[in-house]
Amino acid sequence: MMRTYGRFAVGFAVFAGTIGGLPGIASAAAADTAELAAVTEQNPQTGNNVRYPVKPGEVVPAKLGVTNIGDAAVDGLVVELRVLDDLDFATRYDNCWYAVDSNADEAWCEFDTSLAADATLALHGDIVRVIDNARPDKVGSIMFRWASKDWADERGGVQALADGFAGQGSAAVRGTESGLTLEPASLPLPAKPNALNFAYTELITPTPSPTPSSPAATTSPTTEPTASPTTSPTAGTPGDGGTGGGLPVTGAQSATLAGAGAGLLLLGAAGYLIARRRRTRFVS
């Protein structure tokens, strides 16, 4: 019995036609009998898809998955990926065809994997990256939608679908790197499951670290060493390692003292002679 949410598996046609610019492909997609839901990580508190913070040059770590919400297994899967502006494909895989139209890049990839009912698979590999000189207003979302390989083959296959997106005068190009694969995943179903979904990104602009300024080379003035005055210990003041007592007075100091003593002797002799003369002239 078809699940009640199965009607949303083909309900992406109107929405995809509105935003995709491919009304022919969108209306054709409504004929896909596979019941697939595009799933990604959600915020458990809000139920909204998470927003992946990324820096310039980094790969977006988005989980892009698909859940089979039908009763029967789906043999073979196809995914359409689209990015705009400063988001680009990180790797060009050889099971994908890539096309460019103005500021949009598109990839159509196919897988021979069988997806059982109620099972979930997710893309495994580097899918989308932020260009090195990205701007915050040019980093947005990753659009992804799923279809069965049978549906794609009825429309010429993934190459024809990619060519239908390519800008005028251009054609889709097949990737050259080893194949993009799918791996089991556990991702929540949105409230209204749909084959089309979005993974959101948010650019983190690195805060430039302050560049340490090189201090201007300064020349420290060279101070000529000056001789510290040597203070001779005074009498009665012990010096380092001494036993007390003063040093004998010698040299220039002794000559000065000797001269002073001789002068005093001469003055005394002169006074004595003057005194004698005065005494001999006294008349009583």
Contacts in CASP RR format, 6 or more apart in sequence:
PFRMAT RR
TARGET T0000
AUTHOR 0000-0000-0000
METHOD contacts of the structure
MODEL  1
MMRTYGRFAVGFAVFAGTIGGLPGIASAAAADTAELAAVTEQNPQTGNNV
RYPVKPGEVVPAKLGVTNIGDAAVDGLVVELRVLDDLDFATRYDNCWYAV
DSNADEAWCEFDTSLAADATLALHGDIVRVIDNARPDKVGSIMFRWASKD
WADERGGVQALADGFAGQGSAAVRGTESGLTLEPASLPLPAKPNALNFAY
TELITPTPSPTPSSPAATTSPTTEPTASPTTSPTAGTPGDGGTGGGLPVT
GAQSATLAGAGAGLLLLGAAGYLIARRRRTRFVS
1 71 0 8 1.000
2 35 0 8 1.000
2 70 0 8 1.000
2 71 0 8 1.000
3 35 0 8 1.000
3 69 0 8 1.000
3 70 0 8 1.000
3 71 0 8 1.000
5 37 0 8 1.000
5 69 0 8 1.000
5 189 0 8 1.000
5 192 0 8 1.000
5 193 0 8 1.000
6 35 0 8 1.000
6 69 0 8 1.000
6 70 0 8 1.000
6 193 0 8 1.000
8 37 0 8 1.000
8 192 0 8 1.000
8 193 0 8 1.000
8 194 0 8 1.000
9 32 0 8 1.000
9 34 0 8 1.000
9 35 0 8 1.000
9 36 0 8 1.000
9 37 0 8 1.000
9 69 0 8 1.000
9 70 0 8 1.000
9 193 0 8 1.000
9 194 0 8 1.000
9 195 0 8 1.000
10 29 0 8 1.000
10 30 0 8 1.000
10 32 0 8 1.000
10 35 0 8 1.000
10 195 0 8 1.000
11 30 0 8 1.000
11 194 0 8 1.000
11 195 0 8 1.000
12 26 0 8 1.000
12 29 0 8 1.000
12 145 0 8 1.000
12 194 0 8 1.000
12 195 0 8 1.000
12 196 0 8 1.000
13 26 0 8 1.000
13 27 0 8 1.000
13 29 0 8 1.000
13 30 0 8 1.000
14 26 0 8 1.000
15 194 0 8 1.000
15 196 0 8 1.000
16 22 0 8 1.000
16 25 0 8 1.000
16 26 0 8 1.000
16 29 0 8 1.000
16 145 0 8 1.000
16 196 0 8 1.000
17 23 0 8 1.000
17 24 0 8 1.000
17 26 0 8 1.000
17 27 0 8 1.000
19 143 0 8 1.000
20 26 0 8 1.000
20 82 0 8 1.000
20 143 0 8 1.000
22 164 0 8 1.000
22 165 0 8 1.000
25 155 0 8 1.000
25 161 0 8 1.000
25 164 0 8 1.000
28 155 0 8 1.000
29 145 0 8 1.000
29 147 0 8 1.000
29 151 0 8 1.000
29 195 0 8 1.000
31 151 0 8 1.000
32 147 0 8 1.000
32 148 0 8 1.000
32 151 0 8 1.000
32 195 0 8 1.000
33 148 0 8 1.000
33 151 0 8 1.000
34 68 0 8 1.000
34 70 0 8 1.000
34 74 0 8 1.000
34 147 0 8 1.000
34 148 0 8 1.000
34 150 0 8 1.000
34 151 0 8 1.000
35 68 0 8 1.000
35 69 0 8 1.000
35 70 0 8 1.000
36 66 0 8 1.000
36 67 0 8 1.000
36 68 0 8 1.000
36 69 0 8 1.000
36 74 0 8 1.000
36 77 0 8 1.000
36 115 0 8 1.000
36 146 0 8 1.000
36 147 0 8 1.000
36 148 0 8 1.000
36 195 0 8 1.000
37 66 0 8 1.000
37 67 0 8 1.000
37 69 0 8 1.000
37 146 0 8 1.000
37 189 0 8 1.000
37 190 0 8 1.000
37 193 0 8 1.000
37 194 0 8 1.000
37 195 0 8 1.000
37 197 0 8 1.000
38 64 0 8 1.000
38 65 0 8 1.000
38 66 0 8 1.000
38 144 0 8 1.000
38 145 0 8 1.000
38 146 0 8 1.000
38 194 0 8 1.000
38 195 0 8 1.000
38 196 0 8 1.000
38 197 0 8 1.000
39 65 0 8 1.000
39 66 0 8 1.000
39 67 0 8 1.000
39 120 0 8 1.000
39 122 0 8 1.000
39 187 0 8 1.000
39 188 0 8 1.000
39 189 0 8 1.000
39 190 0 8 1.000
39 193 0 8 1.000
39 197 0 8 1.000
40 49 0 8 1.000
40 50 0 8 1.000
40 62 0 8 1.000
40 63 0 8 1.000
40 64 0 8 1.000
40 65 0 8 1.000
40 187 0 8 1.000
40 197 0 8 1.000
40 198 0 8 1.000
40 199 0 8 1.000
41 49 0 8 1.000
41 50 0 8 1.000
41 62 0 8 1.000
41 63 0 8 1.000
41 187 0 8 1.000
41 188 0 8 1.000
42 48 0 8 1.000
42 49 0 8 1.000
42 50 0 8 1.000
42 188 0 8 1.000
42 190 0 8 1.000
43 49 0 8 1.000
43 50 0 8 1.000
47 188 0 8 1.000
47 191 0 8 1.000
49 190 0 8 1.000
49 197 0 8 1.000
49 198 0 8 1.000
49 199 0 8 1.000
49 200 0 8 1.000
50 200 0 8 1.000
51 200 0 8 1.000
51 201 0 8 1.000
51 202 0 8 1.000
52 60 0 8 1.000
52 61 0 8 1.000
52 62 0 8 1.000
52 199 0 8 1.000
52 200 0 8 1.000
52 201 0 8 1.000
52 202 0 8 1.000
53 201 0 8 1.000
53 202 0 8 1.000
53 203 0 8 1.000
53 204 0 8 1.000
54 60 0 8 1.000
54 61 0 8 1.000
54 130 0 8 1.000
54 139 0 8 1.000
54 201 0 8 1.000
54 202 0 8 1.000
54 203 0 8 1.000
54 204 0 8 1.000
55 130 0 8 1.000
55 203 0 8 1.000
55 204 0 8 1.000
55 205 0 8 1.000
55 206 0 8 1.000
56 130 0 8 1.000
56 131 0 8 1.000
56 132 0 8 1.000
56 133 0 8 1.000
56 134 0 8 1.000
56 203 0 8 1.000
56 205 0 8 1.000
56 206 0 8 1.000
57 129 0 8 1.000
57 130 0 8 1.000
57 131 0 8 1.000
57 132 0 8 1.000
57 134 0 8 1.000
58 129 0 8 1.000
58 130 0 8 1.000
59 90 0 8 1.000
59 126 0 8 1.000
59 127 0 8 1.000
59 128 0 8 1.000
59 129 0 8 1.000
60 87 0 8 1.000
60 127 0 8 1.000
60 128 0 8 1.000
60 129 0 8 1.000
60 130 0 8 1.000
60 142 0 8 1.000
60 199 0 8 1.000
60 201 0 8 1.000
62 127 0 8 1.000
62 128 0 8 1.000
62 142 0 8 1.000
62 199 0 8 1.000
62 201 0 8 1.000
63 122 0 8 1.000
63 185 0 8 1.000
63 187 0 8 1.000
63 199 0 8 1.000
64 79 0 8 1.000
64 81 0 8 1.000
64 122 0 8 1.000
64 123 0 8 1.000
64 127 0 8 1.000
64 142 0 8 1.000
64 144 0 8 1.000
64 199 0 8 1.000
65 120 0 8 1.000
65 121 0 8 1.000
65 122 0 8 1.000
65 123 0 8 1.000
65 144 0 8 1.000
65 146 0 8 1.000
65 185 0 8 1.000
65 187 0 8 1.000
66 77 0 8 1.000
66 79 0 8 1.000
66 115 0 8 1.000
66 120 0 8 1.000
66 121 0 8 1.000
66 122 0 8 1.000
66 146 0 8 1.000
67 118 0 8 1.000
67 119 0 8 1.000
67 120 0 8 1.000
67 187 0 8 1.000
67 189 0 8 1.000
67 193 0 8 1.000
68 74 0 8 1.000
68 115 0 8 1.000
68 116 0 8 1.000
68 117 0 8 1.000
68 118 0 8 1.000
68 119 0 8 1.000
68 120 0 8 1.000
69 118 0 8 1.000
69 189 0 8 1.000
69 193 0 8 1.000
70 117 0 8 1.000
70 118 0 8 1.000
71 117 0 8 1.000
72 117 0 8 1.000
73 114 0 8 1.000
73 115 0 8 1.000
73 116 0 8 1.000
73 117 0 8 1.000
74 114 0 8 1.000
74 115 0 8 1.000
74 148 0 8 1.000
75 114 0 8 1.000
75 148 0 8 1.000
75 149 0 8 1.000
75 150 0 8 1.000
76 110 0 8 1.000
76 111 0 8 1.000
76 112 0 8 1.000
76 113 0 8 1.000
76 114 0 8 1.000
76 115 0 8 1.000
76 148 0 8 1.000
76 149 0 8 1.000
76 150 0 8 1.000
77 110 0 8 1.000
77 111 0 8 1.000
77 113 0 8 1.000
77 115 0 8 1.000
77 121 0 8 1.000
77 146 0 8 1.000
77 147 0 8 1.000
77 148 0 8 1.000
77 149 0 8 1.000
77 182 0 8 1.000
78 108 0 8 1.000
78 109 0 8 1.000
78 110 0 8 1.000
78 111 0 8 1.000
78 146 0 8 1.000
78 147 0 8 1.000
78 148 0 8 1.000
78 149 0 8 1.000
78 151 0 8 1.000
78 152 0 8 1.000
78 157 0 8 1.000
78 158 0 8 1.000
78 161 0 8 1.000
79 108 0 8 1.000
79 109 0 8 1.000
79 111 0 8 1.000
79 123 0 8 1.000
79 144 0 8 1.000
79 145 0 8 1.000
79 146 0 8 1.000
79 147 0 8 1.000
80 106 0 8 1.000
80 107 0 8 1.000
80 108 0 8 1.000
80 143 0 8 1.000
80 144 0 8 1.000
80 145 0 8 1.000
80 146 0 8 1.000
80 147 0 8 1.000
80 161 0 8 1.000
81 89 0 8 1.000
81 106 0 8 1.000
81 107 0 8 1.000
81 108 0 8 1.000
81 109 0 8 1.000
81 127 0 8 1.000
81 128 0 8 1.000
81 142 0 8 1.000
81 143 0 8 1.000
81 144 0 8 1.000
82 104 0 8 1.000
82 105 0 8 1.000
82 106 0 8 1.000
82 107 0 8 1.000
82 142 0 8 1.000
82 143 0 8 1.000
82 144 0 8 1.000
83 89 0 8 1.000
83 104 0 8 1.000
83 105 0 8 1.000
83 128 0 8 1.000
83 142 0 8 1.000
83 143 0 8 1.000
84 103 0 8 1.000
84 104 0 8 1.000
84 105 0 8 1.000
84 138 0 8 1.000
84 140 0 8 1.000
85 103 0 8 1.000
85 138 0 8 1.000
85 139 0 8 1.000
85 140 0 8 1.000
86 130 0 8 1.000
86 131 0 8 1.000
86 133 0 8 1.000
86 134 0 8 1.000
86 135 0 8 1.000
86 138 0 8 1.000
86 139 0 8 1.000
86 203 0 8 1.000
87 105 0 8 1.000
87 128 0 8 1.000
87 129 0 8 1.000
87 130 0 8 1.000
87 131 0 8 1.000
87 139 0 8 1.000
87 140 0 8 1.000
87 142 0 8 1.000
87 201 0 8 1.000
88 105 0 8 1.000
88 128 0 8 1.000
88 129 0 8 1.000
88 130 0 8 1.000
88 131 0 8 1.000
89 98 0 8 1.000
89 105 0 8 1.000
89 107 0 8 1.000
89 127 0 8 1.000
89 128 0 8 1.000
89 129 0 8 1.000
90 126 0 8 1.000
90 127 0 8 1.000
90 128 0 8 1.000
90 129 0 8 1.000
91 125 0 8 1.000
91 126 0 8 1.000
91 127 0 8 1.000
91 177 0 8 1.000
91 180 0 8 1.000
92 98 0 8 1.000
92 173 0 8 1.000
92 175 0 8 1.000
92 176 0 8 1.000
92 177 0 8 1.000
93 109 0 8 1.000
93 175 0 8 1.000
93 177 0 8 1.000
93 178 0 8 1.000
93 179 0 8 1.000
93 180 0 8 1.000
94 174 0 8 1.000
94 175 0 8 1.000
94 176 0 8 1.000
94 177 0 8 1.000
94 178 0 8 1.000
94 179 0 8 1.000
95 109 0 8 1.000
95 110 0 8 1.000
95 111 0 8 1.000
95 179 0 8 1.000
95 180 0 8 1.000
96 107 0 8 1.000
96 108 0 8 1.000
96 109 0 8 1.000
96 110 0 8 1.000
96 158 0 8 1.000
96 174 0 8 1.000
96 175 0 8 1.000
96 180 0 8 1.000
97 107 0 8 1.000
97 108 0 8 1.000
97 109 0 8 1.000
97 158 0 8 1.000
97 159 0 8 1.000
97 161 0 8 1.000
97 162 0 8 1.000
97 163 0 8 1.000
97 172 0 8 1.000
97 173 0 8 1.000
97 174 0 8 1.000
97 175 0 8 1.000
98 105 0 8 1.000
98 106 0 8 1.000
98 107 0 8 1.000
98 162 0 8 1.000
98 172 0 8 1.000
98 173 0 8 1.000
98 174 0 8 1.000
98 175 0 8 1.000
99 105 0 8 1.000
99 106 0 8 1.000
99 107 0 8 1.000
99 162 0 8 1.000
99 163 0 8 1.000
99 164 0 8 1.000
99 165 0 8 1.000
99 166 0 8 1.000
99 167 0 8 1.000
99 170 0 8 1.000
99 171 0 8 1.000
99 172 0 8 1.000
99 173 0 8 1.000
100 106 0 8 1.000
100 166 0 8 1.000
100 167 0 8 1.000
100 170 0 8 1.000
101 165 0 8 1.000
101 166 0 8 1.000
101 167 0 8 1.000
101 170 0 8 1.000
102 167 0 8 1.000
104 165 0 8 1.000
106 162 0 8 1.000
106 165 0 8 1.000
106 166 0 8 1.000
107 162 0 8 1.000
108 152 0 8 1.000
108 157 0 8 1.000
108 158 0 8 1.000
108 159 0 8 1.000
108 161 0 8 1.000
108 162 0 8 1.000
108 172 0 8 1.000
109 158 0 8 1.000
109 180 0 8 1.000
110 149 0 8 1.000
110 152 0 8 1.000
110 157 0 8 1.000
110 158 0 8 1.000
111 149 0 8 1.000
111 180 0 8 1.000
111 181 0 8 1.000
111 182 0 8 1.000
112 149 0 8 1.000
113 121 0 8 1.000
113 182 0 8 1.000
115 121 0 8 1.000
119 184 0 8 1.000
120 184 0 8 1.000
120 185 0 8 1.000
120 186 0 8 1.000
120 187 0 8 1.000
121 182 0 8 1.000
121 183 0 8 1.000
121 184 0 8 1.000
121 185 0 8 1.000
122 182 0 8 1.000
122 183 0 8 1.000
122 184 0 8 1.000
122 185 0 8 1.000
122 187 0 8 1.000
123 180 0 8 1.000
123 181 0 8 1.000
123 182 0 8 1.000
124 180 0 8 1.000
124 181 0 8 1.000
124 182 0 8 1.000
124 183 0 8 1.000
125 180 0 8 1.000
125 181 0 8 1.000
127 142 0 8 1.000
127 180 0 8 1.000
128 142 0 8 1.000
130 139 0 8 1.000
130 201 0 8 1.000
130 203 0 8 1.000
134 203 0 8 1.000
135 203 0 8 1.000
136 203 0 8 1.000
136 205 0 8 1.000
139 201 0 8 1.000
139 202 0 8 1.000
139 203 0 8 1.000
140 200 0 8 1.000
140 201 0 8 1.000
140 202 0 8 1.000
141 198 0 8 1.000
141 199 0 8 1.000
141 200 0 8 1.000
141 201 0 8 1.000
142 198 0 8 1.000
142 199 0 8 1.000
142 200 0 8 1.000
142 201 0 8 1.000
143 196 0 8 1.000
143 197 0 8 1.000
143 198 0 8 1.000
144 196 0 8 1.000
144 197 0 8 1.000
144 198 0 8 1.000
144 199 0 8 1.000
145 195 0 8 1.000
145 196 0 8 1.000
145 197 0 8 1.000
146 195 0 8 1.000
147 195 0 8 1.000
152 158 0 8 1.000
152 161 0 8 1.000
155 161 0 8 1.000
159 172 0 8 1.000
159 174 0 8 1.000
162 172 0 8 1.000
163 171 0 8 1.000
163 172 0 8 1.000
164 172 0 8 1.000
165 172 0 8 1.000
166 172 0 8 1.000
190 197 0 8 1.000
232 247 0 8 1.000
233 239 0 8 1.000
233 246 0 8 1.000
233 247 0 8 1.000
234 246 0 8 1.000
235 245 0 8 1.000
235 246 0 8 1.000
235 247 0 8 1.000
236 244 0 8 1.000
236 245 0 8 1.000
236 246 0 8 1.000
237 246 0 8 1.000
238 244 0 8 1.000
238 245 0 8 1.000
249 257 0 8 1.000
END
